[in-house]
Structure formats: C-alpha cells, structure tokens
Amino acid sequence: MENILTNISGKLKGIRAEKGYSLEDMANKLKIHRETFRKYENNPSTLEVGQLLKILDIYDIDTIYFFNLIYGKMPREE
C-alpha cells in the first residue's frame, strides 16, 4: 500500500509541476489552506476521493488515465 501512496504522491506533484500550478494556486482553486493541499500531496492517505476527483478535474486528467499511471499500466488504445 505504501508504494501506491508514494506513486500517488509523486504523480500529483509531477502533474502539478507540469501544469505550472503552485501549492497556493491549487489551495485557492480547492478553497482549502495551502498546508492542507501540501499534506494531500505528501500523504495521499489523507486525501478523500472527492478531493482527488476535484484535483484531477482541475488538472484536466482523466481518472482512469491517472490510475493507469499509478499502477504502471499504459492506457488502452481504442
């Protein structure tokens, strides 16, 4: 389980960096404190599913695609 949480943490940080958002930007978009968002990234076990979905929506990342990244699977070509 820890490996999955580490993967989620890394992917969330990486996607945020790719999108050019700061911790403050994301906290403002989610209407939460900056430190709360930092905790989400550093310890995703504190992240509720609803918040994760909001984050992925802001990043314009498909949920299935995100979890394929986490589990190391390539998205299916259709």
Distance bins in CASP14 RR format, pairs under 12 A and 6 or more apart:
PFRMAT RR
TARGET T0000
AUTHOR 0000-0000-0000
RMODE 2
METHOD distances of the structure
MODEL  1
1 7 0 0 0 0 0 1 0 0 0 0 0
1 8 0 0 0 0 0 1 0 0 0 0 0
1 44 0 0 0 0 0 1 0 0 0 0 0
1 45 0 0 0 0 1 0 0 0 0 0 0
2 8 0 0 0 0 0 1 0 0 0 0 0
2 9 0 0 0 0 0 1 0 0 0 0 0
2 43 0 0 0 0 0 1 0 0 0 0 0
2 44 0 0 0 0 0 1 0 0 0 0 0
2 45 0 0 0 0 1 0 0 0 0 0 0
3 9 0 0 0 0 0 1 0 0 0 0 0
3 10 0 0 0 0 0 1 0 0 0 0 0
3 44 0 0 0 0 0 1 0 0 0 0 0
3 70 0 0 0 0 1 0 0 0 0 0 0
3 71 0 0 0 0 0 1 0 0 0 0 0
3 72 0 0 0 0 0 1 0 0 0 0 0
4 10 0 0 0 0 0 1 0 0 0 0 0
4 11 0 0 0 0 0 1 0 0 0 0 0
4 44 0 0 0 0 1 0 0 0 0 0 0
4 45 0 0 0 0 1 0 0 0 0 0 0
4 67 0 0 0 0 1 0 0 0 0 0 0
4 69 0 0 0 0 0 1 0 0 0 0 0
4 70 1 0 0 1 0 0 0 0 0 0 0
4 71 1 0 0 1 0 0 0 0 0 0 0
4 72 0 0 0 0 0 1 0 0 0 0 0
5 11 0 0 0 0 0 1 0 0 0 0 0
5 12 0 0 0 0 0 1 0 0 0 0 0
5 40 0 0 0 0 0 1 0 0 0 0 0
5 41 0 0 0 0 0 1 0 0 0 0 0
5 42 0 0 0 0 1 0 0 0 0 0 0
5 43 1 0 0 1 0 0 0 0 0 0 0
5 44 1 0 1 0 0 0 0 0 0 0 0
5 45 1 0 1 0 0 0 0 0 0 0 0
5 46 0 0 0 0 0 1 0 0 0 0 0
5 47 0 0 0 0 1 0 0 0 0 0 0
5 70 0 0 0 0 1 0 0 0 0 0 0
6 12 0 0 0 0 0 1 0 0 0 0 0
6 13 0 0 0 0 0 1 0 0 0 0 0
6 41 0 0 0 0 0 1 0 0 0 0 0
6 42 0 0 0 0 0 1 0 0 0 0 0
6 43 0 0 0 0 0 1 0 0 0 0 0
6 44 0 0 0 0 1 0 0 0 0 0 0
6 45 0 0 0 0 0 1 0 0 0 0 0
6 70 0 0 0 0 1 0 0 0 0 0 0
7 13 0 0 0 0 0 1 0 0 0 0 0
7 14 0 0 0 0 0 1 0 0 0 0 0
7 44 0 0 0 0 1 0 0 0 0 0 0
7 66 0 0 0 0 0 1 0 0 0 0 0
7 67 0 0 0 0 1 0 0 0 0 0 0
7 68 0 0 0 0 0 1 0 0 0 0 0
7 69 1 0 0 1 0 0 0 0 0 0 0
7 70 1 0 1 0 0 0 0 0 0 0 0
7 71 1 0 0 1 0 0 0 0 0 0 0
7 72 0 0 0 0 1 0 0 0 0 0 0
7 73 0 0 0 0 0 1 0 0 0 0 0
8 14 0 0 0 0 0 1 0 0 0 0 0
8 15 0 0 0 0 0 1 0 0 0 0 0
8 40 0 0 0 0 1 0 0 0 0 0 0
8 41 0 0 0 0 1 0 0 0 0 0 0
8 42 0 0 0 0 0 1 0 0 0 0 0
8 43 0 0 0 0 1 0 0 0 0 0 0
8 44 1 0 1 0 0 0 0 0 0 0 0
8 45 0 0 0 0 1 0 0 0 0 0 0
8 46 0 0 0 0 0 1 0 0 0 0 0
8 47 1 0 0 1 0 0 0 0 0 0 0
8 49 0 0 0 0 0 1 0 0 0 0 0
8 52 0 0 0 0 1 0 0 0 0 0 0
8 55 0 0 0 0 0 1 0 0 0 0 0
8 56 0 0 0 0 0 1 0 0 0 0 0
8 66 0 0 0 0 1 0 0 0 0 0 0
8 67 0 0 0 0 1 0 0 0 0 0 0
8 69 0 0 0 0 1 0 0 0 0 0 0
8 70 1 0 1 0 0 0 0 0 0 0 0
8 71 0 0 0 0 0 1 0 0 0 0 0
9 15 0 0 0 0 0 1 0 0 0 0 0
9 16 0 0 0 0 0 1 0 0 0 0 0
9 38 0 0 0 0 0 1 0 0 0 0 0
9 39 0 0 0 0 0 1 0 0 0 0 0
9 40 0 0 0 0 1 0 0 0 0 0 0
9 41 1 0 1 0 0 0 0 0 0 0 0
9 42 1 0 0 1 0 0 0 0 0 0 0
9 43 1 0 0 1 0 0 0 0 0 0 0
9 44 1 0 1 0 0 0 0 0 0 0 0
9 45 0 0 0 0 1 0 0 0 0 0 0
9 46 0 0 0 0 0 1 0 0 0 0 0
9 47 0 0 0 0 1 0 0 0 0 0 0
9 52 0 0 0 0 0 1 0 0 0 0 0
9 70 0 0 0 0 0 1 0 0 0 0 0
10 16 0 0 0 0 1 0 0 0 0 0 0
10 17 0 0 0 0 1 0 0 0 0 0 0
10 18 0 0 0 0 0 1 0 0 0 0 0
10 40 0 0 0 0 0 1 0 0 0 0 0
10 41 1 0 0 1 0 0 0 0 0 0 0
10 42 0 0 0 0 1 0 0 0 0 0 0
10 43 0 0 0 0 0 1 0 0 0 0 0
10 44 0 0 0 0 1 0 0 0 0 0 0
10 66 0 0 0 0 0 1 0 0 0 0 0
10 69 0 0 0 0 1 0 0 0 0 0 0
10 70 0 0 0 0 1 0 0 0 0 0 0
11 17 0 0 0 0 0 1 0 0 0 0 0
11 18 0 0 0 0 0 1 0 0 0 0 0
11 41 0 0 0 0 1 0 0 0 0 0 0
11 44 0 0 0 0 1 0 0 0 0 0 0
11 52 0 0 0 0 0 1 0 0 0 0 0
11 55 0 0 0 0 0 1 0 0 0 0 0
11 56 0 0 0 0 0 1 0 0 0 0 0
11 59 0 0 0 0 0 1 0 0 0 0 0
11 61 0 0 0 0 1 0 0 0 0 0 0
11 65 0 0 0 0 0 1 0 0 0 0 0
11 66 1 0 0 1 0 0 0 0 0 0 0
11 67 0 0 0 0 1 0 0 0 0 0 0
11 68 0 0 0 0 0 1 0 0 0 0 0
11 69 1 0 1 0 0 0 0 0 0 0 0
11 70 1 0 0 1 0 0 0 0 0 0 0
11 71 0 0 0 0 0 1 0 0 0 0 0
11 72 0 0 0 0 0 1 0 0 0 0 0
12 18 0 0 0 0 0 1 0 0 0 0 0
12 19 0 0 0 0 0 1 0 0 0 0 0
12 21 0 0 0 0 0 1 0 0 0 0 0
12 23 0 0 0 0 0 1 0 0 0 0 0
12 26 0 0 0 0 1 0 0 0 0 0 0
12 37 0 0 0 0 1 0 0 0 0 0 0
12 38 0 0 0 0 0 1 0 0 0 0 0
12 39 0 0 0 0 0 1 0 0 0 0 0
12 40 1 0 0 1 0 0 0 0 0 0 0
12 41 1 0 1 0 0 0 0 0 0 0 0
12 42 0 0 0 0 1 0 0 0 0 0 0
12 43 0 0 0 0 0 1 0 0 0 0 0
12 44 1 0 0 1 0 0 0 0 0 0 0
12 47 0 0 0 0 1 0 0 0 0 0 0
12 51 0 0 0 0 0 1 0 0 0 0 0
12 52 0 0 0 0 1 0 0 0 0 0 0
12 55 1 0 0 1 0 0 0 0 0 0 0
12 56 0 0 0 0 1 0 0 0 0 0 0
12 58 0 0 0 0 0 1 0 0 0 0 0
12 59 0 0 0 0 1 0 0 0 0 0 0
12 61 0 0 0 0 1 0 0 0 0 0 0
12 66 0 0 0 0 1 0 0 0 0 0 0
12 69 0 0 0 0 0 1 0 0 0 0 0
12 70 0 0 0 0 1 0 0 0 0 0 0
13 19 0 0 0 0 0 1 0 0 0 0 0
13 20 0 0 0 0 0 1 0 0 0 0 0
13 21 0 0 0 0 0 1 0 0 0 0 0
13 22 0 0 0 0 0 1 0 0 0 0 0
13 23 0 0 0 0 1 0 0 0 0 0 0
13 26 0 0 0 0 0 1 0 0 0 0 0
13 37 0 0 0 0 0 1 0 0 0 0 0
13 38 0 0 0 0 1 0 0 0 0 0 0
13 40 0 0 0 0 0 1 0 0 0 0 0
13 41 1 0 1 0 0 0 0 0 0 0 0
13 42 0 0 0 0 1 0 0 0 0 0 0
13 44 0 0 0 0 0 1 0 0 0 0 0
13 55 0 0 0 0 0 1 0 0 0 0 0
13 59 0 0 0 0 0 1 0 0 0 0 0
14 20 0 0 0 0 1 0 0 0 0 0 0
14 21 0 0 0 0 0 1 0 0 0 0 0
14 41 0 0 0 0 1 0 0 0 0 0 0
14 59 0 0 0 0 1 0 0 0 0 0 0
14 61 0 0 0 0 0 1 0 0 0 0 0
14 66 0 0 0 0 0 1 0 0 0 0 0
14 69 0 0 0 0 0 1 0 0 0 0 0
15 21 0 0 0 0 1 0 0 0 0 0 0
15 26 0 0 0 0 0 1 0 0 0 0 0
15 41 0 0 0 0 0 1 0 0 0 0 0
15 52 0 0 0 0 0 1 0 0 0 0 0
15 55 0 0 0 0 1 0 0 0 0 0 0
15 56 0 0 0 0 1 0 0 0 0 0 0
15 58 0 0 0 0 1 0 0 0 0 0 0
15 59 1 0 1 0 0 0 0 0 0 0 0
15 60 0 0 0 0 1 0 0 0 0 0 0
15 61 1 0 0 1 0 0 0 0 0 0 0
15 62 0 0 0 0 0 1 0 0 0 0 0
15 65 0 0 0 0 0 1 0 0 0 0 0
15 66 0 0 0 0 1 0 0 0 0 0 0
15 69 0 0 0 0 1 0 0 0 0 0 0
15 70 0 0 0 0 0 1 0 0 0 0 0
16 22 0 0 0 0 1 0 0 0 0 0 0
16 23 1 0 0 1 0 0 0 0 0 0 0
16 24 0 0 0 0 0 1 0 0 0 0 0
16 25 0 0 0 0 1 0 0 0 0 0 0
16 26 1 0 0 1 0 0 0 0 0 0 0
16 27 0 0 0 0 0 1 0 0 0 0 0
16 29 0 0 0 0 0 1 0 0 0 0 0
16 30 0 0 0 0 0 1 0 0 0 0 0
16 37 0 0 0 0 1 0 0 0 0 0 0
16 38 0 0 0 0 0 1 0 0 0 0 0
16 40 0 0 0 0 0 1 0 0 0 0 0
16 41 1 0 0 1 0 0 0 0 0 0 0
16 55 0 0 0 0 1 0 0 0 0 0 0
16 56 0 0 0 0 0 1 0 0 0 0 0
16 58 0 0 0 0 1 0 0 0 0 0 0
16 59 1 0 0 1 0 0 0 0 0 0 0
16 61 0 0 0 0 0 1 0 0 0 0 0
17 23 0 0 0 0 0 1 0 0 0 0 0
17 25 0 0 0 0 0 1 0 0 0 0 0
17 26 0 0 0 0 0 1 0 0 0 0 0
17 41 0 0 0 0 0 1 0 0 0 0 0
17 59 0 0 0 0 0 1 0 0 0 0 0
18 59 0 0 0 0 1 0 0 0 0 0 0
18 60 0 0 0 0 0 1 0 0 0 0 0
18 61 0 0 0 0 1 0 0 0 0 0 0
18 69 0 0 0 0 0 1 0 0 0 0 0
19 25 0 0 0 0 1 0 0 0 0 0 0
19 26 0 0 0 0 1 0 0 0 0 0 0
19 29 0 0 0 0 0 1 0 0 0 0 0
19 55 0 0 0 0 0 1 0 0 0 0 0
19 56 0 0 0 0 0 1 0 0 0 0 0
19 58 0 0 0 0 1 0 0 0 0 0 0
19 59 1 0 1 0 0 0 0 0 0 0 0
19 60 0 0 0 0 1 0 0 0 0 0 0
19 61 0 0 0 0 1 0 0 0 0 0 0
20 26 0 0 0 0 1 0 0 0 0 0 0
20 58 0 0 0 0 0 1 0 0 0 0 0
20 59 0 0 0 0 0 1 0 0 0 0 0
21 27 0 0 0 0 1 0 0 0 0 0 0
21 28 0 0 0 0 1 0 0 0 0 0 0
21 29 1 0 0 1 0 0 0 0 0 0 0
21 30 0 0 0 0 0 1 0 0 0 0 0
21 34 0 0 0 0 0 1 0 0 0 0 0
21 37 0 0 0 0 1 0 0 0 0 0 0
21 41 0 0 0 0 0 1 0 0 0 0 0
21 55 0 0 0 0 1 0 0 0 0 0 0
21 58 1 0 0 1 0 0 0 0 0 0 0
21 59 0 0 0 0 1 0 0 0 0 0 0
21 60 0 0 0 0 0 1 0 0 0 0 0
22 28 0 0 0 0 1 0 0 0 0 0 0
22 29 0 0 0 0 0 1 0 0 0 0 0
22 34 0 0 0 0 1 0 0 0 0 0 0
22 37 0 0 0 0 1 0 0 0 0 0 0
22 38 0 0 0 0 0 1 0 0 0 0 0
22 41 0 0 0 0 0 1 0 0 0 0 0
23 29 0 0 0 0 0 1 0 0 0 0 0
23 30 0 0 0 0 0 1 0 0 0 0 0
23 32 0 0 0 0 0 1 0 0 0 0 0
23 33 0 0 0 0 0 1 0 0 0 0 0
23 34 1 0 1 0 0 0 0 0 0 0 0
23 35 0 0 0 0 1 0 0 0 0 0 0
23 36 0 0 0 0 1 0 0 0 0 0 0
23 37 1 0 1 0 0 0 0 0 0 0 0
23 38 1 0 1 0 0 0 0 0 0 0 0
23 39 0 0 0 0 0 1 0 0 0 0 0
23 40 0 0 0 0 1 0 0 0 0 0 0
23 41 1 0 0 1 0 0 0 0 0 0 0
23 42 0 0 0 0 0 1 0 0 0 0 0
24 30 0 0 0 0 0 1 0 0 0 0 0
24 32 0 0 0 0 0 1 0 0 0 0 0
24 33 0 0 0 0 0 1 0 0 0 0 0
24 34 1 0 1 0 0 0 0 0 0 0 0
24 35 0 0 0 0 0 1 0 0 0 0 0
24 36 0 0 0 0 0 1 0 0 0 0 0
24 37 0 0 0 0 1 0 0 0 0 0 0
24 38 0 0 0 0 0 1 0 0 0 0 0
25 32 0 0 0 0 0 1 0 0 0 0 0
25 34 0 0 0 0 1 0 0 0 0 0 0
25 37 0 0 0 0 1 0 0 0 0 0 0
25 55 0 0 0 0 0 1 0 0 0 0 0
25 58 0 0 0 0 1 0 0 0 0 0 0
25 59 0 0 0 0 0 1 0 0 0 0 0
26 32 0 0 0 0 1 0 0 0 0 0 0
26 33 0 0 0 0 0 1 0 0 0 0 0
26 34 0 0 0 0 1 0 0 0 0 0 0
26 35 0 0 0 0 0 1 0 0 0 0 0
26 36 0 0 0 0 1 0 0 0 0 0 0
26 37 1 0 1 0 0 0 0 0 0 0 0
26 38 0 0 0 0 1 0 0 0 0 0 0
26 40 0 0 0 0 1 0 0 0 0 0 0
26 41 0 0 0 0 1 0 0 0 0 0 0
26 51 0 0 0 0 0 1 0 0 0 0 0
26 54 0 0 0 0 1 0 0 0 0 0 0
26 55 1 0 0 1 0 0 0 0 0 0 0
26 56 0 0 0 0 0 1 0 0 0 0 0
26 57 0 0 0 0 0 1 0 0 0 0 0
26 58 1 0 0 1 0 0 0 0 0 0 0
26 59 0 0 0 0 1 0 0 0 0 0 0
27 33 1 0 0 1 0 0 0 0 0 0 0
27 34 1 0 1 0 0 0 0 0 0 0 0
27 35 0 0 0 0 1 0 0 0 0 0 0
27 36 1 0 0 1 0 0 0 0 0 0 0
27 37 1 0 1 0 0 0 0 0 0 0 0
27 38 0 0 0 0 1 0 0 0 0 0 0
27 39 0 0 0 0 0 1 0 0 0 0 0
27 40 0 0 0 0 1 0 0 0 0 0 0
27 41 0 0 0 0 0 1 0 0 0 0 0
27 51 0 0 0 0 0 1 0 0 0 0 0
27 54 0 0 0 0 0 1 0 0 0 0 0
27 55 0 0 0 0 0 1 0 0 0 0 0
27 58 0 0 0 0 0 1 0 0 0 0 0
28 34 0 0 0 0 1 0 0 0 0 0 0
28 36 0 0 0 0 0 1 0 0 0 0 0
28 37 0 0 0 0 1 0 0 0 0 0 0
28 58 0 0 0 0 0 1 0 0 0 0 0
29 37 0 0 0 0 1 0 0 0 0 0 0
29 51 0 0 0 0 0 1 0 0 0 0 0
29 54 0 0 0 0 1 0 0 0 0 0 0
29 55 0 0 0 0 1 0 0 0 0 0 0
29 57 0 0 0 0 1 0 0 0 0 0 0
29 58 1 0 1 0 0 0 0 0 0 0 0
29 59 0 0 0 0 0 1 0 0 0 0 0
30 36 0 0 0 0 1 0 0 0 0 0 0
30 37 1 0 0 1 0 0 0 0 0 0 0
30 38 0 0 0 0 0 1 0 0 0 0 0
30 40 0 0 0 0 1 0 0 0 0 0 0
30 41 0 0 0 0 0 1 0 0 0 0 0
30 47 0 0 0 0 0 1 0 0 0 0 0
30 48 0 0 0 0 0 1 0 0 0 0 0
30 50 0 0 0 0 0 1 0 0 0 0 0
30 51 1 0 0 1 0 0 0 0 0 0 0
30 52 0 0 0 0 0 1 0 0 0 0 0
30 53 0 0 0 0 0 1 0 0 0 0 0
30 54 1 0 0 1 0 0 0 0 0 0 0
30 55 1 0 0 1 0 0 0 0 0 0 0
30 56 0 0 0 0 0 1 0 0 0 0 0
30 57 0 0 0 0 0 1 0 0 0 0 0
30 58 1 0 0 1 0 0 0 0 0 0 0
30 59 0 0 0 0 0 1 0 0 0 0 0
31 37 0 0 0 0 0 1 0 0 0 0 0
31 51 0 0 0 0 0 1 0 0 0 0 0
31 54 0 0 0 0 1 0 0 0 0 0 0
31 58 0 0 0 0 0 1 0 0 0 0 0
32 38 0 0 0 0 0 1 0 0 0 0 0
32 39 0 0 0 0 1 0 0 0 0 0 0
32 40 0 0 0 0 1 0 0 0 0 0 0
32 46 0 0 0 0 0 1 0 0 0 0 0
32 47 0 0 0 0 0 1 0 0 0 0 0
32 48 0 0 0 0 0 1 0 0 0 0 0
32 51 0 0 0 0 1 0 0 0 0 0 0
32 54 0 0 0 0 1 0 0 0 0 0 0
32 55 0 0 0 0 0 1 0 0 0 0 0
33 39 0 0 0 0 1 0 0 0 0 0 0
33 40 0 0 0 0 0 1 0 0 0 0 0
34 40 0 0 0 0 0 1 0 0 0 0 0
34 41 0 0 0 0 0 1 0 0 0 0 0
35 41 0 0 0 0 0 1 0 0 0 0 0
35 42 0 0 0 0 0 1 0 0 0 0 0
35 43 0 0 0 0 0 1 0 0 0 0 0
35 46 0 0 0 0 0 1 0 0 0 0 0
36 42 0 0 0 0 0 1 0 0 0 0 0
36 43 0 0 0 0 0 1 0 0 0 0 0
36 46 0 0 0 0 1 0 0 0 0 0 0
36 47 0 0 0 0 1 0 0 0 0 0 0
36 48 0 0 0 0 0 1 0 0 0 0 0
36 51 0 0 0 0 1 0 0 0 0 0 0
36 55 0 0 0 0 0 1 0 0 0 0 0
37 43 0 0 0 0 0 1 0 0 0 0 0
37 44 0 0 0 0 0 1 0 0 0 0 0
37 46 0 0 0 0 0 1 0 0 0 0 0
37 47 0 0 0 0 1 0 0 0 0 0 0
37 51 0 0 0 0 1 0 0 0 0 0 0
37 52 0 0 0 0 0 1 0 0 0 0 0
37 54 0 0 0 0 0 1 0 0 0 0 0
37 55 0 0 0 0 1 0 0 0 0 0 0
37 58 0 0 0 0 0 1 0 0 0 0 0
38 44 0 0 0 0 0 1 0 0 0 0 0
38 46 0 0 0 0 0 1 0 0 0 0 0
38 47 0 0 0 0 0 1 0 0 0 0 0
39 45 0 0 0 0 1 0 0 0 0 0 0
39 46 1 0 1 0 0 0 0 0 0 0 0
39 47 0 0 0 0 1 0 0 0 0 0 0
39 48 0 0 0 0 0 1 0 0 0 0 0
39 51 0 0 0 0 0 1 0 0 0 0 0
40 46 1 0 0 1 0 0 0 0 0 0 0
40 47 1 0 1 0 0 0 0 0 0 0 0
40 48 0 0 0 0 1 0 0 0 0 0 0
40 49 0 0 0 0 0 1 0 0 0 0 0
40 50 0 0 0 0 0 1 0 0 0 0 0
40 51 1 0 0 1 0 0 0 0 0 0 0
40 52 0 0 0 0 1 0 0 0 0 0 0
40 54 0 0 0 0 0 1 0 0 0 0 0
40 55 1 0 0 1 0 0 0 0 0 0 0
41 47 0 0 0 0 1 0 0 0 0 0 0
41 51 0 0 0 0 0 1 0 0 0 0 0
41 52 0 0 0 0 0 1 0 0 0 0 0
41 55 0 0 0 0 1 0 0 0 0 0 0
44 51 0 0 0 0 1 0 0 0 0 0 0
44 52 1 0 0 1 0 0 0 0 0 0 0
44 55 0 0 0 0 0 1 0 0 0 0 0
44 66 0 0 0 0 0 1 0 0 0 0 0
44 70 0 0 0 0 1 0 0 0 0 0 0
45 52 0 0 0 0 0 1 0 0 0 0 0
46 52 0 0 0 0 0 1 0 0 0 0 0
47 53 0 0 0 0 0 1 0 0 0 0 0
47 54 0 0 0 0 0 1 0 0 0 0 0
47 55 0 0 0 0 1 0 0 0 0 0 0
47 56 0 0 0 0 0 1 0 0 0 0 0
48 54 0 0 0 0 1 0 0 0 0 0 0
48 55 0 0 0 0 0 1 0 0 0 0 0
49 55 0 0 0 0 0 1 0 0 0 0 0
49 56 0 0 0 0 0 1 0 0 0 0 0
49 63 0 0 0 0 1 0 0 0 0 0 0
49 67 0 0 0 0 0 1 0 0 0 0 0
50 56 0 0 0 0 1 0 0 0 0 0 0
50 57 0 0 0 0 1 0 0 0 0 0 0
50 63 0 0 0 0 0 1 0 0 0 0 0
51 57 0 0 0 0 0 1 0 0 0 0 0
51 58 0 0 0 0 0 1 0 0 0 0 0
52 58 0 0 0 0 0 1 0 0 0 0 0
52 59 0 0 0 0 0 1 0 0 0 0 0
52 61 0 0 0 0 0 1 0 0 0 0 0
52 63 0 0 0 0 1 0 0 0 0 0 0
52 66 0 0 0 0 1 0 0 0 0 0 0
52 67 0 0 0 0 0 1 0 0 0 0 0
52 70 0 0 0 0 0 1 0 0 0 0 0
53 59 0 0 0 0 0 1 0 0 0 0 0
53 61 0 0 0 0 0 1 0 0 0 0 0
53 62 0 0 0 0 0 1 0 0 0 0 0
53 63 1 0 0 1 0 0 0 0 0 0 0
53 64 0 0 0 0 0 1 0 0 0 0 0
53 66 0 0 0 0 1 0 0 0 0 0 0
53 67 0 0 0 0 0 1 0 0 0 0 0
54 61 0 0 0 0 0 1 0 0 0 0 0
54 63 0 0 0 0 0 1 0 0 0 0 0
55 61 0 0 0 0 1 0 0 0 0 0 0
55 63 0 0 0 0 0 1 0 0 0 0 0
55 66 0 0 0 0 1 0 0 0 0 0 0
56 62 1 0 0 1 0 0 0 0 0 0 0
56 63 1 0 1 0 0 0 0 0 0 0 0
56 64 0 0 0 0 0 1 0 0 0 0 0
56 65 0 0 0 0 1 0 0 0 0 0 0
56 66 1 0 1 0 0 0 0 0 0 0 0
56 67 0 0 0 0 1 0 0 0 0 0 0
56 69 0 0 0 0 0 1 0 0 0 0 0
56 70 0 0 0 0 0 1 0 0 0 0 0
57 63 0 0 0 0 1 0 0 0 0 0 0
57 66 0 0 0 0 0 1 0 0 0 0 0
59 65 0 0 0 0 0 1 0 0 0 0 0
59 66 0 0 0 0 1 0 0 0 0 0 0
59 69 0 0 0 0 0 1 0 0 0 0 0
60 66 0 0 0 0 0 1 0 0 0 0 0
61 67 0 0 0 0 0 1 0 0 0 0 0
61 68 0 0 0 0 0 1 0 0 0 0 0
61 69 0 0 0 0 1 0 0 0 0 0 0
61 70 0 0 0 0 0 1 0 0 0 0 0
61 75 0 0 0 0 0 1 0 0 0 0 0
62 68 0 0 0 0 1 0 0 0 0 0 0
62 69 0 0 0 0 0 1 0 0 0 0 0
62 75 0 0 0 0 1 0 0 0 0 0 0
62 76 0 0 0 0 0 1 0 0 0 0 0
63 69 0 0 0 0 0 1 0 0 0 0 0
63 70 0 0 0 0 0 1 0 0 0 0 0
63 75 0 0 0 0 0 1 0 0 0 0 0
64 70 0 0 0 0 0 1 0 0 0 0 0
64 71 0 0 0 0 0 1 0 0 0 0 0
64 73 0 0 0 0 1 0 0 0 0 0 0
64 74 0 0 0 0 0 1 0 0 0 0 0
64 75 1 0 0 1 0 0 0 0 0 0 0
64 76 0 0 0 0 1 0 0 0 0 0 0
65 71 0 0 0 0 0 1 0 0 0 0 0
65 72 0 0 0 0 0 1 0 0 0 0 0
65 73 0 0 0 0 1 0 0 0 0 0 0
65 74 0 0 0 0 0 1 0 0 0 0 0
65 75 1 0 1 0 0 0 0 0 0 0 0
65 76 0 0 0 0 0 1 0 0 0 0 0
66 72 0 0 0 0 0 1 0 0 0 0 0
66 73 0 0 0 0 0 1 0 0 0 0 0
66 75 0 0 0 0 0 1 0 0 0 0 0
67 73 0 0 0 0 1 0 0 0 0 0 0
67 75 0 0 0 0 0 1 0 0 0 0 0
68 74 1 0 0 1 0 0 0 0 0 0 0
68 75 1 0 1 0 0 0 0 0 0 0 0
68 76 0 0 0 0 1 0 0 0 0 0 0
69 75 0 0 0 0 1 0 0 0 0 0 0
END
